[in-house]
């Protein structure tokens, strides 16, 4: 075999080894990932990992992205290419973490294909680009039992919650039972509860059956809703409990709610220092003593880490709405009638991140408190604020029960004093709560045994009662979750909806806030623990700072030049105004000279502006060249360093070998 053939065979073998090494490294690299982003954008949270670890059935995840169509689209559509790469990489982390339980499929639905038909059947949003091409970017989660959950479109404003949205789909897809919601309230939230013949009888008697609140009718379309009595002994067969305006609940009901939470039940509490939905009737008003319109659950709330001070109302001048107290009266700003704006919502919570407006009517104030007198025994509660006022928000205490019954907006506005810190009106509380009744409670029960028939005859018609102590769980073993709002009226028909000839129309996002809270609580505790992922976009901060500094310098220069121009114009006007008869030639020559001076100074100023802008451009281009050179030279530099290290190591070993050989 001659030398040429050996060289050719050697080259072939080197190329074969190189391609094999590349293939092996690519396969190994799929399982070896390192997230070097500042906010760990590609690292799954512990809650997601826990949910994926509990998967007991295979889940098919289909990511639809019209990649081919996006290449032909406008810049607005091409923007989604980076977003798609991020979602794709995140879903690959899901598939890797699920240990084979998630089957990830990436689909590019082409026109007139079966993939496009399936995308439309799943309900994904379709955006036409050309006569044939359409843009899709959505997700479908399927289980082996036929359950389908869909994200119709990945919108940019949900990037921070992309992990929550995907995990929520997987978590709810494998939960086959319908969520059961219990409603415990001192108000007729569920309506009068009569229908059919009884409803007709009431109408014949001039009475109208009370309709359920519109919010309840909405809930019934998605969930199984049932009423819970206000004197219940225990709460069972309920996933989420809505406690709305709890007035004077007996101790056994408080104990039942306490035990429901400790056993893993989710609770949404709406309390109110003065609920307008709890309006007294005329008979109560004529009794002379004003009926109470406040609700209180502080005995339980304090043990969960917050409390609502009695008779304390939250207000904010920046958020106060105008309304007319009586007919034919001009609307006035009411300090307690608040319209919360995006700055009042927690952007890191999926409950409130997408809200725009929420109206609240004289809400209370929620304050953080310790769970016990002994701070060492305090449980760790994660108090996540949901609703807040602006920094000018504050509170005031009602001086009498008639203060809000005989509402005077101007007096309330004068009484209100601005604050310096936001006031909180909603919390999401999580933690391993302790019982508010560690010793249990005493209840009255009928005696089960009778001592004799004579005693029975003597006590005929009377029940023998004895007291018995009932105990329960003293501390939760898993994280509990409770949402608390210091207003009841915000979900009532009078504030959250408006009656029209076509039905009830939602006002602002009041109903959305409650539905979001229910959606948050109906997930597992692992799902609730997921926080926002931070901002996916990574701006060039250094470049932006250079541009801002240059713009500030340019703006100052422009302002100075404009001031000079205005000064010259005023000076010219003064010369013309002060001109005397017979001095027109002198004035004309003066104006011409002034114009020449002005043109020279303008030319000089414009040259300075160009110099400032050129300096800005040079700074940005210089930074770009540095980054480009760094990216280009980094790999050769690493190889050179490795080569130098290997050369030094080989030289040392060679000298060591020679010294040993000479000694021998």
C-alpha positions in Angstrom: 0.0 0.0 0.0 1.6 3.2 -1.1 1.7 6.5 0.9 -1.2 8.2 -1.0 -3.7 5.4 -0.2 -2.7 5.5 3.4 -3.3 9.3 3.6 -6.7 8.9 2.0 -7.7 6.1 4.4 -6.4 8.2 7.3 -8.5 11.2 6.2 -11.6 9.1 5.8 -11.1 7.6 9.3 -10.6 11.0 10.8 -13.7 12.3 9.2 -15.7 9.3 10.3 -14.5 9.6 13.9 -15.3 13.4 13.8 -18.9 12.9 12.6 -19.4 10.1 15.2 -18.1 12.3 17.9 -20.4 15.1 16.9 -23.4 12.8 16.8 -22.6 11.3 20.3 -22.0 14.8 21.8 -25.4 16.0 20.4 -27.2 13.1 21.9 -25.4 13.5 25.2 -26.0 17.2 25.1 -29.8 16.7 25.1 -29.7 15.5 28.6 -26.9 17.7 29.8 -28.2 21.3 29.9 -27.0 24.3 31.8 -29.2 27.3 32.4 -27.0 30.4 32.5 -29.8 33.0 32.3 -29.9 35.6 35.1 -33.5 34.6 36.1 -33.2 30.8 35.4 -35.8 31.1 32.7 -35.3 27.6 31.4 -35.2 25.9 34.9 -38.5 24.3 36.0 -39.7 25.3 39.4 -40.0 22.7 42.2 -43.8 22.9 41.9 -43.7 21.8 38.3 -41.2 19.1 39.0 -43.5 17.7 41.8 -46.5 17.6 39.4 -44.5 15.9 36.7 -43.2 13.4 39.2 -46.8 12.4 40.1 -47.9 11.7 36.6 -49.5 8.3 36.5 -50.6 8.3 32.9 -49.0 9.3 29.6 -49.7 12.9 28.4 -49.4 14.0 24.8 -48.3 17.6 24.4 -48.7 19.2 20.9 -47.0 22.5 20.2 -48.4 24.1 17.0 -46.3 26.8 15.4 -46.5 27.9 11.8 -42.8 28.2 11.4 -42.8 28.2 7.6 -45.6 30.8 7.4 -43.8 33.0 9.9 -40.9 33.3 7.5 -43.2 35.0 5.0 -45.0 37.2 7.5 -44.4 40.7 8.7 -42.0 41.7 11.4 -44.8 41.5 14.0 -45.3 37.8 13.3 -41.5 37.1 13.0 -41.2 38.5 16.5 -42.8 35.2 17.7 -39.8 33.2 16.4 -37.8 33.9 19.6 -40.8 33.3 21.7 -41.4 30.0 20.0 -37.8 28.9 20.7 -38.2 29.8 24.4 -41.5 27.8 24.6 -40.0 24.9 22.7 -36.9 24.7 25.0 -39.2 24.9 28.1 -41.4 22.1 26.8 -38.3 20.0 26.2 -37.5 20.5 29.8 -41.0 19.2 30.7 -40.5 16.1 28.5 -37.0 15.5 30.0 -38.3 15.9 33.6 -41.3 13.7 33.1 -39.2 10.6 32.5 -41.1 9.5 29.4 -44.6 10.4 30.6 -44.9 13.4 28.3 -44.8 12.9 24.5 -43.8 16.2 23.0 -44.8 16.8 19.4 -43.7 19.9 17.4 -46.1 20.5 14.5 -45.9 23.1 11.7 -49.5 23.1 10.3 -49.2 23.7 6.5 -52.1 25.0 4.4 -54.8 22.4 3.6 -53.0 19.7 5.6 -54.5 17.4 8.2 -52.4 19.2 10.9 -54.2 22.5 10.0 -57.6 20.8 10.3 -56.7 19.4 13.7 -55.4 22.8 14.9 -58.7 24.4 14.0 -60.7 21.6 15.6 -58.8 22.0 18.8 -59.8 25.7 18.8 -56.4 27.3 18.2 -56.5 30.9 16.9 -55.8 31.3 13.2 -54.3 34.5 11.8 -54.3 34.7 8.0 -51.0 35.9 6.5 -51.6 35.4 2.8 -54.5 33.8 0.8 -53.2 30.4 1.7 -50.8 30.8 4.6 -52.1 31.1 8.2 -50.2 31.6 11.5 -50.8 29.3 14.5 -49.0 29.3 17.9 -50.8 27.3 20.5 -50.6 24.2 22.7 -52.8 21.1 23.1 -52.5 18.7 26.0 -54.2 15.3 25.6 -54.6 12.4 28.0 -55.3 8.8 27.2 -58.9 9.2 28.5 -59.8 11.8 25.9 -59.3 14.9 28.0 -58.1 17.9 26.0 -56.8 21.2 27.4 -55.8 24.0 25.1 -53.8 27.3 25.0 -55.4 28.9 21.9 -52.5 31.4 21.4 -49.3 32.2 23.3 -49.6 35.9 23.7 -46.6 38.1 24.6 -48.1 39.5 27.8 -48.3 36.0 29.3 -44.6 35.3 28.9 -43.9 35.7 32.7 -46.6 33.1 33.4 -45.8 30.6 30.7 -44.7 27.9 33.1 -47.8 28.3 35.2 -50.1 28.1 32.1 -48.4 24.9 30.8 -48.3 23.3 34.2 -51.9 24.3 34.9 -53.0 22.6 31.7 -51.2 19.3 32.6 -52.4 19.4 36.2 -56.1 20.0 35.3 -56.0 17.5 32.4 -55.1 14.6 34.7 -57.8 15.7 37.3 -60.9 14.1 35.9 -63.4 15.0 38.7 -65.4 18.2 38.4 -64.5 20.8 41.0 -67.1 21.2 43.8 -67.6 24.7 45.2 -69.5 25.3 48.5 -71.0 28.7 49.3 -71.4 29.7 53.0 -73.0 33.1 53.3 -75.3 35.2 55.4 -76.5 36.9 52.2 -78.9 35.3 49.6 -76.0 34.6 47.3 -77.7 31.4 46.0 -81.1 33.1 45.6 -84.2 32.1 47.5 -83.9 28.5 46.4 -87.5 28.1 45.2 -88.6 27.3 41.7 -91.5 25.8 39.8 -94.8 25.7 41.8 -93.4 27.5 44.8 -92.1 30.4 42.7 -95.5 30.7 41.0 -97.2 30.8 44.4 -94.9 33.6 45.6 -95.6 35.6 42.5 -99.3 35.3 43.0 -98.8 36.6 46.5 -96.9 39.6 45.1 -93.5 38.3 46.2 -90.6 37.8 43.8 -88.2 35.0 44.4 -84.7 36.2 44.8 -82.4 35.3 41.9 -78.9 34.0 42.6 -76.1 36.4 42.2 -74.8 36.6 38.6 -71.4 35.4 39.8 -73.0 32.2 41.1 -74.8 31.6 37.8 -71.4 32.0 36.1 -69.8 29.5 38.5 -72.5 26.9 37.8 -71.6 26.8 34.1 -68.1 25.5 35.0 -68.3 23.9 38.5 -70.7 22.1 40.7 -72.0 24.7 43.2 -73.8 23.8 46.5 -74.9 25.7 49.5 -73.3 25.2 53.0 -75.4 26.0 56.0 -74.2 28.7 58.4 -74.6 26.4 61.4 -72.9 23.4 59.8 -71.0 20.9 62.1 -68.5 19.8 59.4 -67.8 20.6 55.8 -67.5 17.6 53.5 -67.7 16.9 49.8 -66.4 20.3 48.8 -63.1 21.3 47.1 -63.3 25.0 47.4 -65.4 26.9 50.1 -66.6 30.5 49.4 -67.2 32.2 52.7 -69.1 35.4 51.8 -70.0 38.0 54.4 -69.8 35.7 57.5 -72.0 37.4 60.2 -72.1 36.1 63.7 -71.2 32.5 62.8 -71.5 30.1 65.7 -68.4 28.6 67.1 -69.1 25.1 65.6 -69.2 26.7 62.1 -65.9 28.4 62.8 -64.4 25.1 64.0 -65.8 23.4 60.8 -64.1 26.0 58.6 -60.9 25.7 60.6 -60.8 21.9 60.2 -61.7 22.1 56.5 -58.6 24.3 55.9 -56.3 22.1 58.0 -57.4 19.0 56.0 -56.3 20.6 52.7 -59.5 22.4 51.7 -59.2 25.7 49.9 -61.1 28.7 51.2 -61.9 32.1 49.7 -63.1 34.6 52.4 -64.9 37.9 51.6 -65.4 40.0 54.7 -66.6 43.6 54.9 -66.7 46.3 57.5 -69.9 47.7 55.9 -71.6 45.7 53.1 -74.1 47.7 51.0 -75.3 44.3 49.6 -76.5 43.6 53.2 -79.1 46.3 53.1 -81.6 46.3 56.0 -85.3 46.3 55.2 -87.7 48.9 56.3 -88.9 47.0 59.4 -85.3 46.8 60.7 -84.7 50.5 60.1 -87.9 51.4 62.0 -86.8 49.5 65.0 -84.6 52.4 66.1 -81.4 50.4 66.4 -79.4 50.3 63.1 -78.8 46.7 62.1 -75.2 45.5 61.6 -73.9 45.4 58.1 -70.4 44.2 58.9 -68.9 40.7 58.9 -65.9 39.4 60.9 -63.8 36.2 60.7 -60.8 37.5 62.6 -60.7 34.6 65.0 -59.6 32.5 62.1 -57.8 35.2 60.0 -55.4 36.0 62.9 -54.3 32.5 63.0 -53.7 32.6 59.2 -51.5 35.7 59.5 -53.8 38.7 58.8 -56.8 40.5 60.4 -59.3 43.1 59.4 -59.7 45.9 62.0 -63.4 46.6 62.7 -65.1 49.7 61.4 -62.0 50.6 59.3 -62.4 51.7 55.7 -59.7 51.9 53.0 -59.7 55.0 50.7 -57.5 56.6 48.1 -57.9 60.0 46.4 -56.2 58.8 43.3 -58.6 55.9 42.9 -61.9 57.5 44.1 -64.8 57.3 41.6 -67.6 59.7 41.0 -71.1 58.7 41.6 -74.5 60.3 42.3 -75.9 59.4 45.8 -79.5 60.3 44.8 -81.4 60.9 41.6 -81.1 64.3 39.9 -77.9 64.9 41.9 -74.5 65.7 40.4 -71.9 62.9 40.7 -69.3 63.5 43.4 -66.0 61.8 44.2 -66.6 59.1 46.9 -63.4 58.4 48.8 -64.4 54.8 49.6 -65.7 53.9 46.1 -62.4 52.8 44.5 -61.5 51.8 40.9 -58.2 49.8 41.2 -55.9 50.2 38.2 -53.0 47.9 37.1 -50.6 49.6 39.5 -52.8 48.2 42.3 -52.4 44.6 41.3 -49.6 42.2 42.1 -47.8 41.6 38.8 -46.2 38.4 40.1 -49.5 36.6 40.8 -51.5 34.8 38.1 -54.6 35.9 40.0 -54.1 39.6 39.4 -51.4 40.0 36.7 -53.9 40.4 33.8 -56.5 42.6 35.5 -57.1 46.1 34.3 -59.8 47.5 36.6 -61.5 46.3 39.8 -64.2 48.3 41.6 -64.5 48.1 45.4 -67.2 49.7 47.5 -65.9 50.9 50.9 -63.5 47.9 51.4 -61.8 47.1 54.7 -58.1 47.0 55.5 -56.1 43.8 55.9 -53.1 43.9 58.2 -50.4 41.3 58.8 -50.2 39.9 62.3 -48.3 37.3 64.2 -50.0 34.0 64.6 -49.6 33.7 68.3 -48.5 35.6 71.4 -45.2 33.7 71.5 -43.3 34.7 68.3 -41.2 31.6 68.5 -44.3 29.5 67.9 -45.3 31.5 64.8 -45.9 29.4 61.8 -44.3 30.6 58.5 -47.0 32.0 56.3 -46.4 33.2 52.8 -48.6 36.4 52.6 -48.8 37.4 49.0 -50.6 40.7 48.5 -53.2 40.8 45.7 -55.0 44.1 45.9 -53.5 47.4 47.1 -54.1 51.1 46.9 -51.5 53.6 45.7 -49.0 55.1 48.0 -51.5 57.8 48.9 -54.0 55.3 50.2 -55.0 55.3 53.8 -57.9 54.4 56.1 -60.3 55.9 58.5 -62.6 54.6 61.3 -66.3 54.9 61.2 -67.6 57.2 64.0 -71.1 55.8 64.0 -73.2 53.2 62.1 -75.1 56.0 60.4 -72.0 57.5 58.7 -72.3 55.3 55.6 -76.1 54.9 55.8 -76.5 58.7 55.4 -73.6 59.1 53.0 -72.1 62.5 52.6 -69.2 62.4 50.1 -67.8 65.9 50.8 -67.6 65.3 54.5 -65.8 61.9 54.0 -63.4 63.6 51.6 -62.6 66.3 54.2 -62.2 63.7 56.9 -59.8 61.6 54.8 -56.0 62.1 55.4 -53.6 60.8 52.7 -51.2 58.1 53.6 -47.6 57.3 52.6 -47.8 53.5 52.1 -50.3 51.3 50.1 -53.2 49.7 51.9 -53.8 46.0 51.3 -57.3 44.7 50.5 -56.5 41.2 49.3 -54.1 38.4 50.3 -53.3 34.9 49.2 -52.1 33.0 52.3 -50.2 29.7 52.2 -48.5 27.7 54.9 -48.9 24.9 57.4 -51.5 26.5 59.5 -52.2 25.6 63.1 -55.7 25.3 64.5 -57.5 28.2 66.0 -59.1 25.7 68.4 -56.2 23.6 69.7 -58.3 22.4 72.7 -61.4 21.7 70.5 -64.8 23.1 71.2 -67.8 22.2 73.4 -71.1 21.4 71.7 -74.5 20.5 73.1 -75.9 17.2 72.2 -79.0 15.2 73.2 -78.5 12.5 75.8 -78.7 9.1 74.2 -79.9 7.1 77.2 -82.9 7.5 79.5 -82.6 6.5 83.1 -86.2 5.2 83.5 -89.6 5.4 81.9 -90.9 7.5 84.8 -88.3 10.2 84.1 -89.2 9.9 80.4 -92.8 10.6 81.2 -91.9 13.6 83.5 -89.6 15.0 80.8 -92.1 14.4 78.0 -91.8 17.1 75.4 -88.4 18.2 76.7 -85.0 17.3 75.3 -82.1 16.4 77.7 -79.0 18.2 76.6 -75.4 17.6 77.6 -72.1 19.3 76.7 -69.5 17.3 74.9 -66.0 18.4 73.8 -65.0 17.8 70.2 -61.4 17.9 69.1 -59.8 17.8 65.7 -56.5 18.4 63.8 -54.2 20.8 65.6 -51.7 21.4 62.8 -51.7 20.8 59.0 -49.3 18.4 57.6 -49.4 20.0 54.1 -49.5 23.6 52.9 -52.9 25.2 53.3 -54.2 27.9 51.0 -56.6 30.7 51.8 -57.6 33.8 49.8 -58.9 36.8 51.7 -60.7 40.0 50.4 -61.8 42.8 52.6 -64.9 43.6 50.5 -68.1 41.7 49.7 -69.8 44.2 47.4 -67.2 43.9 44.7 -68.7 40.5 43.6 -72.3 41.6 44.1 -74.6 42.5 41.2 -74.8 46.1 42.3 -71.0 46.6 41.7 -69.8 43.8 39.4 -72.6 43.8 36.9 -75.0 46.0 35.0 -78.5 45.0 34.0 -79.4 45.5 30.4 -82.2 44.3 28.1 -79.8 41.5 26.9 -78.9 40.4 30.5 -76.2 41.2 32.9 -72.9 42.7 31.6 -69.8 42.5 33.7 -68.3 45.9 34.8 -64.5 46.0 35.0 -62.7 42.8 36.1 -64.5 42.1 39.4 -65.9 38.7 38.3 -62.6 37.9 36.6 -60.8 38.4 39.9 -62.9 35.9 41.7 -62.8 33.4 38.8 -59.0 33.7 38.6 -58.8 33.1 42.4 -60.9 29.9 42.0 -58.8 28.7 39.1 -55.6 29.3 41.3 -57.0 27.4 44.3 -58.5 24.5 42.3 -55.0 23.5 41.3 -52.7 21.5 43.5 -50.5 23.1 46.2 -47.5 22.5 43.8 -49.3 24.5 41.1 -50.0 27.4 43.6 -46.3 27.5 44.5 -45.3 28.4 41.0 -44.3 32.1 40.7 -43.8 34.2 37.6 -40.7 33.5 35.6 -39.5 37.1 35.2 -39.1 38.9 31.9 -38.1 36.7 29.0 -36.8 39.6 26.9 -33.2 40.6 27.6 -32.7 44.2 26.6 -29.2 45.7 25.8 -29.0 47.7 29.0 -25.5 49.2 28.2 -26.6 50.3 24.7 -29.8 51.7 26.1 -27.9 53.7 28.7 -25.5 55.1 26.1 -28.5 56.2 23.9 -30.3 57.8 26.9 -27.2 59.7 27.9 -26.6 60.9 24.4 -30.3 61.9 24.0 -30.1 63.8 27.3 -27.1 65.7 26.0 -28.8 66.3 22.7 -32.0 67.5 24.4 -30.0 69.9 26.6 -28.2 71.3 23.5 -31.4 71.6 21.5 -33.1 73.4 24.4 -30.2 75.8 24.6 -30.3 76.5 20.9 -34.1 77.0 20.9 -33.7 79.4 23.7 -31.1 81.4 21.7 -33.4 81.4 18.7 -36.3 82.7 20.7 -34.0 85.4 22.2 -32.8 86.5 18.8 -36.4 86.7 17.5 -37.5 88.7 20.5 -34.5 91.1 19.9 -35.5 91.5 16.3 -39.1 92.2 17.2 -37.9 94.8 19.8 -35.8 96.6 17.1 -38.8 96.7 14.7 -41.2 97.9 17.4 -38.8 100.7 18.6 -38.1 102.0 15.1 -38.6 105.7 14.5 -39.7 107.4 11.3 -36.8 107.9 8.9 -34.7 105.1 10.3 -36.0 102.3 8.0 -32.7 101.9 6.2 -30.8 101.6 9.5 -33.3 99.1 10.8 -33.2 97.1 7.6 -29.5 96.8 7.7 -29.6 95.9 11.4 -32.2 93.1 10.7 -30.0 91.7 7.8 -27.0 91.7 10.0 -28.9 90.1 12.9 -30.1 87.4 10.5 -26.6 86.7 9.3 -25.4 86.4 12.8 -28.4 84.1 13.6 -27.7 81.9 10.6 -24.0 81.6 11.6 -24.9 80.7 15.2 -27.6 78.2 14.0 -25.0 76.6 11.6 -22.6 76.3 14.5 -25.2 74.9 16.8 -26.3 72.3 14.2 -22.7 71.3 13.8 -22.4 70.7 17.6 -25.6 68.6 17.5 -24.2 66.5 14.7 -21.0 66.0 16.7 -23.1 64.8 19.7 -25.1 62.4 17.6 -22.0 61.1 15.8 -20.4 60.5 19.2 -23.4 58.5 20.3 -23.3 56.4 17.2 -19.6 55.8 17.6 -20.0 54.6 21.2 -22.8 52.1 20.1 -20.8 50.9 17.1 -17.6 50.6 19.3 -19.5 48.5 21.8 -20.9 46.3 19.0 -17.4 45.7 17.6 -16.2 44.7 21.0 -19.0 42.2 21.5 -18.5 40.9 18.0 -14.8 40.5 18.4 -15.3 38.8 21.8 -17.8 36.3 20.3 -15.5 35.6 17.4 -12.2 35.3 19.4 -13.6 33.5 22.4 -13.6 30.0 20.9 -10.1 30.3 19.3 -8.8 31.8 22.6 -10.1 28.8 24.6 -8.5 26.4 22.1 -5.2 28.3 22.3 -5.3 28.2 26.1 -6.0 24.4 26.0 -3.2 23.9 23.5 -0.7 26.0 25.7 -1.7 24.0 28.8 -1.3 20.7 27.0 2.1 21.8 25.5 3.4 22.9 28.9 2.2 19.6 30.4 3.8 17.6 27.6 7.1 19.5 28.1 7.1 18.8 31.8 6.4 15.1 31.3 9.2 15.0 28.7 11.7 16.6 31.0 10.6 14.3 33.8 11.1 11.2 31.5 14.6 12.4 30.4 15.7 13.0 34.0 14.6 9.5 35.0 16.3 8.0 32.0 19.6 9.8 32.7 19.5 8.6 36.3 19.0 5.1 35.1 
